[in-house]
Structures are given as structure tokens and as C-alpha cells.
Amino acid sequence: MQKCEVCKSNFSWKELLLSIWSSYKPVECKNCGKKHTISFASKFFVSFLIIVPAVIFGLLIAPDMGLTKPMTFGIIVMIAFIISLILPFFVKYEVKPKTEKA
Ligand SMILES: [Zn+2]
């Protein structure tokens, strides 16, 4: 699980999950207040992990099972939800490099 890059305190699973759900909102360290943003590679990885199973299910599995469109959509949302629950274990957050003027 992700640690704060500054003080090494742990981020919680819930914090990271909420960040992913709110389209990668930066997470703030509870201990030192340093903001961490998801790394570009992790963003890519998250989209990949959600889109690939959704597409495979929607295009290959659902038609094969004869599911209706609303059913297919509901199951895709469920798959995405379940996958997102394990994402906090894999994503990498980093301290945002200061780009704005001091
Ligand atoms: Zn910290």
C-alpha cells in the first residue's frame, strides 16, 4: 500500500479508493499534509484494468450468454466496481512537483 513520500505514514485503503472514485483526486497525508497525486502510469493502469474486462465482457461474454443490454451494462458496472476495490493496492501516488509560482 502507498506510503507518504515525506513522512512514510501509510495511506488507508479507503482514502485511496475515494481518490480513484473521484477521478484521481489528490490525497493528502493525514500526518504531514503533503498532497500526493496518482502517477501517470497508474492512471493508465487503472483505466486499462477497468476497460479491458468491461470490453471483453460486453463484446464476448454477454452476447454469448444472451444477456440484454441493460443487464450487460449493470454487470459491467459491477465488474468495474469490484475491480476498483483492489486498485488501492496497486496504484502509485507521488508528491506533486511544484509547478506553480511560490
Ligand atoms: Zn506525510
Backbone and ligand atoms as CSV (ligand in chain L), in Angstrom:
chain,resi,resn,atom,element,x,y,z
A,1,MET,N,N,0.851,-1.209,0.000
A,1,MET,CA,C,0.000,0.000,0.000
A,1,MET,C,C,0.880,1.251,0.000
A,2,GLN,N,N,0.335,2.260,-0.601
A,2,GLN,CA,C,1.062,3.522,-0.728
A,2,GLN,C,C,1.427,4.139,0.625
A,3,LYS,N,N,2.654,4.653,0.694
A,3,LYS,CA,C,3.106,5.381,1.889
A,3,LYS,C,C,3.337,6.837,1.508
A,4,CYS,N,N,3.293,7.708,2.490
A,4,CYS,CA,C,3.617,9.105,2.246
A,4,CYS,C,C,5.095,9.203,1.881
A,5,GLU,N,N,5.411,9.927,0.812
A,5,GLU,CA,C,6.801,10.019,0.366
A,5,GLU,C,C,7.641,10.874,1.306
A,6,VAL,N,N,6.983,11.660,2.121
A,6,VAL,CA,C,7.712,12.558,3.011
A,6,VAL,C,C,7.921,11.932,4.383
A,7,CYS,N,N,6.835,11.505,5.032
A,7,CYS,CA,C,6.966,11.027,6.412
A,7,CYS,C,C,6.745,9.524,6.557
A,8,LYS,N,N,6.497,8.830,5.455
A,8,LYS,CA,C,6.357,7.369,5.434
A,8,LYS,C,C,5.159,6.842,6.202
A,9,SER,N,N,4.185,7.689,6.496
A,9,SER,CA,C,2.999,7.137,7.137
A,9,SER,C,C,2.085,6.567,6.058
A,10,ASN,N,N,1.314,5.561,6.434
A,10,ASN,CA,C,0.516,4.840,5.448
A,10,ASN,C,C,-0.773,5.559,5.081
A,11,PHE,N,N,-1.103,5.516,3.811
A,11,PHE,CA,C,-2.418,5.953,3.388
A,11,PHE,C,C,-3.362,4.777,3.594
A,12,SER,N,N,-4.625,5.078,3.867
A,12,SER,CA,C,-5.564,3.978,4.058
A,12,SER,C,C,-6.177,3.577,2.723
A,13,TRP,N,N,-6.638,2.334,2.710
A,13,TRP,CA,C,-7.286,1.784,1.518
A,13,TRP,C,C,-8.463,2.673,1.110
A,14,LYS,N,N,-9.229,3.096,2.107
A,14,LYS,CA,C,-10.417,3.917,1.859
A,14,LYS,C,C,-10.052,5.255,1.219
A,15,GLU,N,N,-9.003,5.886,1.746
A,15,GLU,CA,C,-8.566,7.177,1.186
A,15,GLU,C,C,-8.221,7.050,-0.283
A,16,LEU,N,N,-7.460,5.987,-0.602
A,16,LEU,CA,C,-7.018,5.799,-1.981
A,16,LEU,C,C,-8.195,5.446,-2.886
A,17,LEU,N,N,-9.103,4.631,-2.366
A,17,LEU,CA,C,-10.271,4.241,-3.147
A,17,LEU,C,C,-11.126,5.475,-3.459
A,18,LEU,N,N,-11.342,6.302,-2.455
A,18,LEU,CA,C,-12.133,7.518,-2.662
A,18,LEU,C,C,-11.470,8.425,-3.692
A,19,SER,N,N,-10.152,8.462,-3.664
A,19,SER,CA,C,-9.422,9.271,-4.630
A,19,SER,C,C,-9.647,8.744,-6.045
A,20,ILE,N,N,-9.593,7.424,-6.211
A,20,ILE,CA,C,-9.791,6.833,-7.538
A,20,ILE,C,C,-11.221,7.082,-8.017
A,21,TRP,N,N,-12.175,6.919,-7.103
A,21,TRP,CA,C,-13.575,7.122,-7.468
A,21,TRP,C,C,-13.875,8.565,-7.827
A,22,SER,N,N,-13.182,9.501,-7.193
A,22,SER,CA,C,-13.437,10.899,-7.537
A,22,SER,C,C,-12.467,11.330,-8.634
A,23,SER,N,N,-12.316,10.479,-9.628
A,23,SER,CA,C,-11.429,10.669,-10.777
A,23,SER,C,C,-10.048,11.182,-10.388
A,24,TYR,N,N,-9.391,10.409,-9.538
A,24,TYR,CA,C,-7.988,10.615,-9.135
A,24,TYR,C,C,-7.747,11.941,-8.441
A,25,LYS,N,N,-8.609,12.260,-7.524
A,25,LYS,CA,C,-8.404,13.450,-6.704
A,25,LYS,C,C,-7.126,13.240,-5.880
A,26,PRO,N,N,-6.300,14.284,-5.746
A,26,PRO,CA,C,-5.080,14.114,-4.936
A,26,PRO,C,C,-5.425,13.733,-3.488
A,27,VAL,N,N,-4.602,12.899,-2.887
A,27,VAL,CA,C,-4.811,12.552,-1.479
A,27,VAL,C,C,-3.804,13.303,-0.622
A,28,GLU,N,N,-4.274,13.717,0.539
A,28,GLU,CA,C,-3.415,14.467,1.434
A,28,GLU,C,C,-2.976,13.553,2.568
A,29,CYS,N,N,-1.711,13.611,2.916
A,29,CYS,CA,C,-1.210,12.802,4.026
A,29,CYS,C,C,-1.819,13.319,5.322
A,30,LYS,N,N,-2.370,12.396,6.122
A,30,LYS,CA,C,-3.017,12.811,7.365
A,30,LYS,C,C,-1.994,13.301,8.376
A,31,ASN,N,N,-0.777,12.812,8.243
A,31,ASN,CA,C,0.265,13.141,9.212
A,31,ASN,C,C,0.954,14.478,8.914
A,32,CYS,N,N,1.399,14.666,7.645
A,32,CYS,CA,C,2.163,15.876,7.343
A,32,CYS,C,C,1.448,16.806,6.349
A,33,GLY,N,N,0.297,16.364,5.813
A,33,GLY,CA,C,-0.485,17.238,4.951
A,33,GLY,C,C,0.016,17.372,3.529
A,34,LYS,N,N,1.037,16.588,3.172
A,34,LYS,CA,C,1.595,16.662,1.818
A,34,LYS,C,C,0.634,16.041,0.814
A,35,LYS,N,N,0.409,16.762,-0.274
A,35,LYS,CA,C,-0.503,16.257,-1.299
A,35,LYS,C,C,0.186,15.257,-2.217
A,36,HIS,N,N,-0.513,14.147,-2.474
A,36,HIS,CA,C,0.010,13.139,-3.394
A,36,HIS,C,C,-0.968,12.966,-4.547
A,37,THR,N,N,-0.434,12.936,-5.753
A,37,THR,CA,C,-1.290,12.689,-6.908
A,37,THR,C,C,-0.921,11.349,-7.523
A,38,ILE,N,N,-1.899,10.748,-8.173
A,38,ILE,CA,C,-1.679,9.447,-8.795
A,38,ILE,C,C,-0.685,9.609,-9.937
A,39,SER,N,N,0.181,8.626,-10.106
A,39,SER,CA,C,1.171,8.740,-11.177
A,39,SER,C,C,0.511,8.466,-12.523
A,40,PHE,N,N,1.106,8.964,-13.573
A,40,PHE,CA,C,0.544,8.807,-14.913
A,40,PHE,C,C,0.395,7.332,-15.262
A,41,ALA,N,N,1.406,6.533,-14.921
A,41,ALA,CA,C,1.370,5.101,-15.228
A,41,ALA,C,C,0.204,4.431,-14.503
A,42,SER,N,N,-0.063,4.853,-13.267
A,42,SER,CA,C,-1.152,4.254,-12.508
A,42,SER,C,C,-2.509,4.603,-13.107
A,43,LYS,N,N,-2.641,5.838,-13.577
A,43,LYS,CA,C,-3.887,6.261,-14.214
A,43,LYS,C,C,-4.175,5.360,-15.411
A,44,PHE,N,N,-3.139,5.143,-16.200
A,44,PHE,CA,C,-3.229,4.312,-17.378
A,44,PHE,C,C,-3.610,2.888,-16.980
A,45,PHE,N,N,-2.952,2.392,-15.961
A,45,PHE,CA,C,-3.150,1.043,-15.443
A,45,PHE,C,C,-4.591,0.844,-14.936
A,46,VAL,N,N,-5.097,1.851,-14.223
A,46,VAL,CA,C,-6.463,1.789,-13.698
A,46,VAL,C,C,-7.466,1.717,-14.844
A,47,SER,N,N,-7.304,2.589,-15.847
A,47,SER,CA,C,-8.234,2.587,-16.980
A,47,SER,C,C,-8.178,1.256,-17.702
A,48,PHE,N,N,-6.977,0.775,-17.879
A,48,PHE,CA,C,-6.763,-0.492,-18.566
A,48,PHE,C,C,-7.455,-1.641,-17.827
A,49,LEU,N,N,-7.252,-1.700,-16.517
A,49,LEU,CA,C,-7.820,-2.782,-15.706
A,49,LEU,C,C,-9.339,-2.757,-15.682
A,50,ILE,N,N,-9.923,-1.579,-15.856
A,50,ILE,CA,C,-11.379,-1.489,-15.825
A,50,ILE,C,C,-11.958,-1.666,-17.229
A,51,ILE,N,N,-11.303,-1.044,-18.218
A,51,ILE,CA,C,-11.862,-1.068,-19.571
A,51,ILE,C,C,-11.725,-2.449,-20.221
A,52,VAL,N,N,-10.575,-3.082,-20.067
A,52,VAL,CA,C,-10.365,-4.360,-20.738
A,52,VAL,C,C,-11.385,-5.439,-20.312
A,53,PRO,N,N,-11.560,-5.682,-18.996
A,53,PRO,CA,C,-12.579,-6.680,-18.632
A,53,PRO,C,C,-13.983,-6.257,-19.060
A,54,ALA,N,N,-14.280,-4.959,-19.011
A,54,ALA,CA,C,-15.605,-4.480,-19.403
A,54,ALA,C,C,-15.855,-4.751,-20.887
A,55,VAL,N,N,-14.847,-4.479,-21.703
A,55,VAL,CA,C,-14.985,-4.692,-23.142
A,55,VAL,C,C,-15.097,-6.181,-23.459
A,56,ILE,N,N,-14.246,-6.973,-22.814
A,56,ILE,CA,C,-14.294,-8.428,-23.045
A,56,ILE,C,C,-15.663,-8.981,-22.657
A,57,PHE,N,N,-16.158,-8.522,-21.514
A,57,PHE,CA,C,-17.468,-8.996,-21.085
A,57,PHE,C,C,-18.565,-8.516,-22.034
A,58,GLY,N,N,-18.543,-7.235,-22.350
A,58,GLY,CA,C,-19.597,-6.645,-23.173
A,58,GLY,C,C,-19.629,-7.190,-24.594
A,59,LEU,N,N,-18.451,-7.475,-25.143
A,59,LEU,CA,C,-18.399,-7.906,-26.547
A,59,LEU,C,C,-18.399,-9.415,-26.731
A,60,LEU,N,N,-17.829,-10.124,-25.764
A,60,LEU,CA,C,-17.689,-11.570,-25.949
A,60,LEU,C,C,-18.592,-12.394,-25.040
A,61,ILE,N,N,-18.580,-12.086,-23.754
A,61,ILE,CA,C,-19.275,-12.962,-22.807
A,61,ILE,C,C,-20.784,-12.711,-22.795
A,62,ALA,N,N,-21.175,-11.426,-22.701
A,62,ALA,CA,C,-22.609,-11.110,-22.610
A,62,ALA,C,C,-23.410,-11.579,-23.829
A,63,PRO,N,N,-22.936,-11.311,-25.057
A,63,PRO,CA,C,-23.705,-11.795,-26.224
A,63,PRO,C,C,-23.797,-13.316,-26.228
A,64,ASP,N,N,-22.743,-13.961,-25.774
A,64,ASP,CA,C,-22.712,-15.410,-25.729
A,64,ASP,C,C,-23.737,-15.961,-24.739
A,65,MET,N,N,-23.944,-15.202,-23.651
A,65,MET,CA,C,-24.900,-15.629,-22.635
A,65,MET,C,C,-26.312,-15.162,-22.976
A,66,GLY,N,N,-26.445,-14.376,-24.041
A,66,GLY,CA,C,-27.744,-13.865,-24.448
A,66,GLY,C,C,-28.326,-12.834,-23.493
A,67,LEU,N,N,-27.436,-12.041,-22.863
A,67,LEU,CA,C,-27.908,-11.026,-21.921
A,67,LEU,C,C,-28.458,-9.806,-22.660
A,68,THR,N,N,-29.459,-9.157,-22.044
A,68,THR,CA,C,-29.995,-7.927,-22.625
A,68,THR,C,C,-29.003,-6.793,-22.378
A,69,LYS,N,N,-29.159,-5.696,-23.111
A,69,LYS,CA,C,-28.251,-4.549,-22.958
A,69,LYS,C,C,-28.239,-3.988,-21.539
A,70,PRO,N,N,-29.418,-3.744,-20.923
A,70,PRO,CA,C,-29.371,-3.218,-19.542
A,70,PRO,C,C,-28.686,-4.169,-18.572
A,71,MET,N,N,-28.899,-5.470,-18.743
A,71,MET,CA,C,-28.233,-6.464,-17.899
A,71,MET,C,C,-26.726,-6.391,-18.081
A,72,THR,N,N,-26.308,-6.334,-19.348
A,72,THR,CA,C,-24.883,-6.265,-19.667
A,72,THR,C,C,-24.275,-5.042,-19.010
A,73,PHE,N,N,-24.964,-3.915,-19.151
A,73,PHE,CA,C,-24.456,-2.679,-18.580
A,73,PHE,C,C,-24.338,-2.783,-17.059
A,74,GLY,N,N,-25.372,-3.339,-16.423
A,74,GLY,CA,C,-25.359,-3.494,-14.965
A,74,GLY,C,C,-24.187,-4.340,-14.502
A,75,ILE,N,N,-23.940,-5.423,-15.221
A,75,ILE,CA,C,-22.841,-6.310,-14.824
A,75,ILE,C,C,-21.490,-5.632,-15.049
A,76,ILE,N,N,-21.376,-4.857,-16.132
A,76,ILE,CA,C,-20.125,-4.122,-16.385
A,76,ILE,C,C,-19.845,-3.141,-15.246
A,77,VAL,N,N,-20.887,-2.445,-14.801
A,77,VAL,CA,C,-20.705,-1.512,-13.677
A,77,VAL,C,C,-20.243,-2.273,-12.436
A,78,MET,N,N,-20.839,-3.444,-12.209
A,78,MET,CA,C,-20.449,-4.253,-11.063
A,78,MET,C,C,-18.995,-4.709,-11.160
A,79,ILE,N,N,-18.601,-5.147,-12.370
A,79,ILE,CA,C,-17.217,-5.591,-12.572
A,79,ILE,C,C,-16.260,-4.436,-12.279
A,80,ALA,N,N,-16.575,-3.258,-12.823
A,80,ALA,CA,C,-15.718,-2.089,-12.614
A,80,ALA,C,C,-15.621,-1.764,-11.126
A,81,PHE,N,N,-16.756,-1.884,-10.429
A,81,PHE,CA,C,-16.794,-1.593,-9.005
A,81,PHE,C,C,-15.902,-2.566,-8.233
A,82,ILE,N,N,-16.034,-3.852,-8.537
A,82,ILE,CA,C,-15.254,-4.863,-7.821
A,82,ILE,C,C,-13.758,-4.678,-8.090
A,83,ILE,N,N,-13.421,-4.417,-9.360
A,83,ILE,CA,C,-12.005,-4.209,-9.682
A,83,ILE,C,C,-11.466,-2.992,-8.941
A,84,SER,N,N,-12.280,-1.936,-8.858
A,84,SER,CA,C,-11.797,-0.716,-8.202
A,84,SER,C,C,-11.466,-0.964,-6.730
A,85,LEU,N,N,-12.101,-1.971,-6.125
A,85,LEU,CA,C,-11.843,-2.252,-4.713
A,85,LEU,C,C,-10.415,-2.735,-4.464
A,86,ILE,N,N,-9.813,-3.355,-5.485
A,86,ILE,CA,C,-8.453,-3.852,-5.283
A,86,ILE,C,C,-7.396,-2.875,-5.806
A,87,LEU,N,N,-7.850,-1.843,-6.516
A,87,LEU,CA,C,-6.898,-0.909,-7.112
A,87,LEU,C,C,-5.997,-0.186,-6.115
A,88,PRO,N,N,-6.507,0.197,-4.928
A,88,PRO,CA,C,-5.618,0.903,-3.993
A,88,PRO,C,C,-4.338,0.136,-3.671
A,89,PHE,N,N,-4.330,-1.193,-3.870
A,89,PHE,CA,C,-3.129,-1.968,-3.587
A,89,PHE,C,C,-2.069,-1.836,-4.683
A,90,PHE,N,N,-2.498,-1.362,-5.848
A,90,PHE,CA,C,-1.575,-1.340,-6.979
A,90,PHE,C,C,-1.157,0.051,-7.444
A,91,VAL,N,N,-2.002,1.026,-7.194
A,91,VAL,CA,C,-1.685,2.340,-7.747
A,91,VAL,C,C,-0.531,3.000,-7.000
A,92,LYS,N,N,0.165,3.862,-7.731
A,92,LYS,CA,C,1.314,4.548,-7.168
A,92,LYS,C,C,0.995,6.045,-7.121
A,93,TYR,N,N,1.196,6.618,-5.961
A,93,TYR,CA,C,0.990,8.053,-5.804
A,93,TYR,C,C,2.337,8.714,-5.597
A,94,GLU,N,N,2.448,9.947,-6.049
A,94,GLU,CA,C,3.711,10.648,-5.866
A,94,GLU,C,C,3.443,12.093,-5.468
A,95,VAL,N,N,4.442,12.680,-4.823
A,95,VAL,CA,C,4.305,14.071,-4.409
A,95,VAL,C,C,4.361,14.914,-5.680
A,96,LYS,N,N,3.387,15.793,-5.789
A,96,LYS,CA,C,3.291,16.612,-6.990
A,96,LYS,C,C,4.477,17.567,-7.059
A,97,PRO,N,N,5.186,17.538,-8.193
A,97,PRO,CA,C,6.287,18.506,-8.322
A,97,PRO,C,C,5.697,19.917,-8.379
A,98,LYS,N,N,6.332,20.811,-7.687
A,98,LYS,CA,C,5.809,22.184,-7.647
A,98,LYS,C,C,5.982,22.855,-8.994
A,99,THR,N,N,4.856,23.155,-9.646
A,99,THR,CA,C,4.943,23.833,-10.934
A,99,THR,C,C,4.515,25.295,-10.815
A,100,GLU,N,N,3.588,25.520,-9.873
A,100,GLU,CA,C,3.090,26.894,-9.723
A,100,GLU,C,C,4.125,27.773,-9.036
A,101,LYS,N,N,3.997,29.066,-9.259
A,101,LYS,CA,C,4.953,30.003,-8.664
A,101,LYS,C,C,4.781,30.085,-7.158
A,102,ALA,N,N,5.871,30.215,-6.438
A,102,ALA,CA,C,5.836,30.252,-4.993
A,102,ALA,C,C,5.275,31.577,-4.467
L,1,ZN,ZN,ZN,3.232,12.511,5.342
